[in-house]
Amino acid sequence: MYRLTYDPGIEAVQDSLPPAASEPLMLALADACDAPLLATQPWGQADDRNRMIEVAGVRALLFISYSQKTIAVLAIDPIA
């Protein structure tokens, strides 16, 4: 199991999301903690550490540290 880490500003963005976006995002992040590569998609460099989740009109950019077993949420942005 991986542990999520957030910058306080990113956490505030997540907290401000409407329930229709926040709930699916939280479920997707929980899935990523169990199976990071299966529950996410690549973004940026194709190195299996830069990953993203897109659900309910939001995108979360993630960095996975396999050695520390953490997933850092780098950004949460609306998508069209």
PyMOL commands that place a pseudoatom at each C-alpha (Angstrom):
pseudoatom trace, name=CA, resn=MET, resi=1, chain=A, elem=C, hetatm=0, pos=[0.000, 0.000, 0.000]
pseudoatom trace, name=CA, resn=TYR, resi=2, chain=A, elem=C, hetatm=0, pos=[1.290, 3.445, -0.945]
pseudoatom trace, name=CA, resn=ARG, resi=3, chain=A, elem=C, hetatm=0, pos=[0.788, 6.605, 1.121]
pseudoatom trace, name=CA, resn=LEU, resi=4, chain=A, elem=C, hetatm=0, pos=[-0.538, 9.840, -0.420]
pseudoatom trace, name=CA, resn=THR, resi=5, chain=A, elem=C, hetatm=0, pos=[1.317, 13.087, 0.193]
pseudoatom trace, name=CA, resn=TYR, resi=6, chain=A, elem=C, hetatm=0, pos=[0.034, 16.578, -0.554]
pseudoatom trace, name=CA, resn=ASP, resi=7, chain=A, elem=C, hetatm=0, pos=[1.299, 20.111, -0.517]
pseudoatom trace, name=CA, resn=PRO, resi=8, chain=A, elem=C, hetatm=0, pos=[-1.149, 22.141, 1.651]
pseudoatom trace, name=CA, resn=GLY, resi=9, chain=A, elem=C, hetatm=0, pos=[-2.163, 24.205, -1.394]
pseudoatom trace, name=CA, resn=ILE, resi=10, chain=A, elem=C, hetatm=0, pos=[-3.023, 21.090, -3.402]
pseudoatom trace, name=CA, resn=GLU, resi=11, chain=A, elem=C, hetatm=0, pos=[-4.989, 19.689, -0.495]
pseudoatom trace, name=CA, resn=ALA, resi=12, chain=A, elem=C, hetatm=0, pos=[-6.974, 22.953, -0.342]
pseudoatom trace, name=CA, resn=VAL, resi=13, chain=A, elem=C, hetatm=0, pos=[-7.801, 22.620, -4.045]
pseudoatom trace, name=CA, resn=GLN, resi=14, chain=A, elem=C, hetatm=0, pos=[-9.053, 19.093, -3.473]
pseudoatom trace, name=CA, resn=ASP, resi=15, chain=A, elem=C, hetatm=0, pos=[-11.102, 20.181, -0.472]
pseudoatom trace, name=CA, resn=SER, resi=16, chain=A, elem=C, hetatm=0, pos=[-12.743, 22.897, -2.586]
pseudoatom trace, name=CA, resn=LEU, resi=17, chain=A, elem=C, hetatm=0, pos=[-13.932, 20.508, -5.308]
pseudoatom trace, name=CA, resn=PRO, resi=18, chain=A, elem=C, hetatm=0, pos=[-17.653, 19.830, -5.535]
pseudoatom trace, name=CA, resn=PRO, resi=19, chain=A, elem=C, hetatm=0, pos=[-18.718, 16.366, -4.343]
pseudoatom trace, name=CA, resn=ALA, resi=20, chain=A, elem=C, hetatm=0, pos=[-19.347, 15.247, -7.943]
pseudoatom trace, name=CA, resn=ALA, resi=21, chain=A, elem=C, hetatm=0, pos=[-15.605, 15.624, -8.617]
pseudoatom trace, name=CA, resn=SER, resi=22, chain=A, elem=C, hetatm=0, pos=[-14.136, 15.108, -5.149]
pseudoatom trace, name=CA, resn=GLU, resi=23, chain=A, elem=C, hetatm=0, pos=[-15.660, 11.707, -4.457]
pseudoatom trace, name=CA, resn=PRO, resi=24, chain=A, elem=C, hetatm=0, pos=[-14.578, 10.009, -7.723]
pseudoatom trace, name=CA, resn=LEU, resi=25, chain=A, elem=C, hetatm=0, pos=[-11.115, 11.540, -7.341]
pseudoatom trace, name=CA, resn=MET, resi=26, chain=A, elem=C, hetatm=0, pos=[-10.742, 10.202, -3.798]
pseudoatom trace, name=CA, resn=LEU, resi=27, chain=A, elem=C, hetatm=0, pos=[-11.812, 6.724, -4.934]
pseudoatom trace, name=CA, resn=ALA, resi=28, chain=A, elem=C, hetatm=0, pos=[-9.338, 6.834, -7.824]
pseudoatom trace, name=CA, resn=LEU, resi=29, chain=A, elem=C, hetatm=0, pos=[-6.536, 7.979, -5.511]
pseudoatom trace, name=CA, resn=ALA, resi=30, chain=A, elem=C, hetatm=0, pos=[-7.374, 5.137, -3.119]
pseudoatom trace, name=CA, resn=ASP, resi=31, chain=A, elem=C, hetatm=0, pos=[-7.146, 2.686, -6.036]
pseudoatom trace, name=CA, resn=ALA, resi=32, chain=A, elem=C, hetatm=0, pos=[-3.769, 4.204, -6.946]
pseudoatom trace, name=CA, resn=CYS, resi=33, chain=A, elem=C, hetatm=0, pos=[-2.523, 3.532, -3.413]
pseudoatom trace, name=CA, resn=ASP, resi=34, chain=A, elem=C, hetatm=0, pos=[-3.258, -0.161, -3.938]
pseudoatom trace, name=CA, resn=ALA, resi=35, chain=A, elem=C, hetatm=0, pos=[-1.980, -0.483, -7.528]
pseudoatom trace, name=CA, resn=PRO, resi=36, chain=A, elem=C, hetatm=0, pos=[-0.271, 2.685, -8.801]
pseudoatom trace, name=CA, resn=LEU, resi=37, chain=A, elem=C, hetatm=0, pos=[0.428, 1.545, -12.347]
pseudoatom trace, name=CA, resn=LEU, resi=38, chain=A, elem=C, hetatm=0, pos=[-2.955, -0.072, -12.908]
pseudoatom trace, name=CA, resn=ALA, resi=39, chain=A, elem=C, hetatm=0, pos=[-5.006, 2.835, -11.530]
pseudoatom trace, name=CA, resn=THR, resi=40, chain=A, elem=C, hetatm=0, pos=[-3.134, 5.651, -13.299]
pseudoatom trace, name=CA, resn=GLN, resi=41, chain=A, elem=C, hetatm=0, pos=[-2.017, 6.759, -16.751]
pseudoatom trace, name=CA, resn=PRO, resi=42, chain=A, elem=C, hetatm=0, pos=[1.408, 8.045, -17.798]
pseudoatom trace, name=CA, resn=TRP, resi=43, chain=A, elem=C, hetatm=0, pos=[2.089, 11.754, -18.336]
pseudoatom trace, name=CA, resn=GLY, resi=44, chain=A, elem=C, hetatm=0, pos=[5.262, 13.596, -19.200]
pseudoatom trace, name=CA, resn=GLN, resi=45, chain=A, elem=C, hetatm=0, pos=[8.267, 11.298, -19.186]
pseudoatom trace, name=CA, resn=ALA, resi=46, chain=A, elem=C, hetatm=0, pos=[7.493, 7.658, -19.790]
pseudoatom trace, name=CA, resn=ASP, resi=47, chain=A, elem=C, hetatm=0, pos=[9.294, 6.433, -16.682]
pseudoatom trace, name=CA, resn=ASP, resi=48, chain=A, elem=C, hetatm=0, pos=[6.400, 4.953, -14.637]
pseudoatom trace, name=CA, resn=ARG, resi=49, chain=A, elem=C, hetatm=0, pos=[6.884, 7.607, -11.949]
pseudoatom trace, name=CA, resn=ASN, resi=50, chain=A, elem=C, hetatm=0, pos=[5.014, 10.527, -13.519]
pseudoatom trace, name=CA, resn=ARG, resi=51, chain=A, elem=C, hetatm=0, pos=[1.388, 9.439, -13.593]
pseudoatom trace, name=CA, resn=MET, resi=52, chain=A, elem=C, hetatm=0, pos=[-2.077, 10.996, -13.740]
pseudoatom trace, name=CA, resn=ILE, resi=53, chain=A, elem=C, hetatm=0, pos=[-5.682, 10.293, -12.931]
pseudoatom trace, name=CA, resn=GLU, resi=54, chain=A, elem=C, hetatm=0, pos=[-8.565, 11.823, -14.891]
pseudoatom trace, name=CA, resn=VAL, resi=55, chain=A, elem=C, hetatm=0, pos=[-12.075, 11.536, -13.431]
pseudoatom trace, name=CA, resn=ALA, resi=56, chain=A, elem=C, hetatm=0, pos=[-15.239, 13.632, -13.282]
pseudoatom trace, name=CA, resn=GLY, resi=57, chain=A, elem=C, hetatm=0, pos=[-13.749, 16.687, -14.968]
pseudoatom trace, name=CA, resn=VAL, resi=58, chain=A, elem=C, hetatm=0, pos=[-10.542, 16.851, -12.930]
pseudoatom trace, name=CA, resn=ARG, resi=59, chain=A, elem=C, hetatm=0, pos=[-6.981, 15.701, -13.497]
pseudoatom trace, name=CA, resn=ALA, resi=60, chain=A, elem=C, hetatm=0, pos=[-4.536, 14.862, -10.719]
pseudoatom trace, name=CA, resn=LEU, resi=61, chain=A, elem=C, hetatm=0, pos=[-0.841, 14.786, -11.605]
pseudoatom trace, name=CA, resn=LEU, resi=62, chain=A, elem=C, hetatm=0, pos=[1.135, 12.377, -9.471]
pseudoatom trace, name=CA, resn=PHE, resi=63, chain=A, elem=C, hetatm=0, pos=[4.716, 11.395, -8.755]
pseudoatom trace, name=CA, resn=ILE, resi=64, chain=A, elem=C, hetatm=0, pos=[5.245, 7.840, -7.523]
pseudoatom trace, name=CA, resn=SER, resi=65, chain=A, elem=C, hetatm=0, pos=[8.200, 6.986, -5.310]
pseudoatom trace, name=CA, resn=TYR, resi=66, chain=A, elem=C, hetatm=0, pos=[8.573, 3.230, -5.381]
pseudoatom trace, name=CA, resn=SER, resi=67, chain=A, elem=C, hetatm=0, pos=[11.399, 3.225, -2.844]
pseudoatom trace, name=CA, resn=GLN, resi=68, chain=A, elem=C, hetatm=0, pos=[9.426, 5.262, -0.281]
pseudoatom trace, name=CA, resn=LYS, resi=69, chain=A, elem=C, hetatm=0, pos=[6.045, 3.800, -1.274]
pseudoatom trace, name=CA, resn=THR, resi=70, chain=A, elem=C, hetatm=0, pos=[4.492, 7.256, -1.589]
pseudoatom trace, name=CA, resn=ILE, resi=71, chain=A, elem=C, hetatm=0, pos=[2.347, 8.983, -4.184]
pseudoatom trace, name=CA, resn=ALA, resi=72, chain=A, elem=C, hetatm=0, pos=[2.782, 12.752, -4.229]
pseudoatom trace, name=CA, resn=VAL, resi=73, chain=A, elem=C, hetatm=0, pos=[-0.167, 14.689, -5.611]
pseudoatom trace, name=CA, resn=LEU, resi=74, chain=A, elem=C, hetatm=0, pos=[1.525, 17.478, -7.593]
pseudoatom trace, name=CA, resn=ALA, resi=75, chain=A, elem=C, hetatm=0, pos=[-1.518, 19.240, -9.028]
pseudoatom trace, name=CA, resn=ILE, resi=76, chain=A, elem=C, hetatm=0, pos=[-5.281, 19.006, -9.325]
pseudoatom trace, name=CA, resn=ASP, resi=77, chain=A, elem=C, hetatm=0, pos=[-6.737, 20.840, -12.306]
pseudoatom trace, name=CA, resn=PRO, resi=78, chain=A, elem=C, hetatm=0, pos=[-10.099, 20.973, -14.082]
pseudoatom trace, name=CA, resn=ILE, resi=79, chain=A, elem=C, hetatm=0, pos=[-10.231, 19.405, -17.546]
pseudoatom trace, name=CA, resn=ALA, resi=80, chain=A, elem=C, hetatm=0, pos=[-12.611, 20.167, -20.368]
for i in range(1, 80): cmd.bond("trace and resi %d" % i, "trace and resi %d" % (i + 1))
show_as sticks, trace
zoom trace
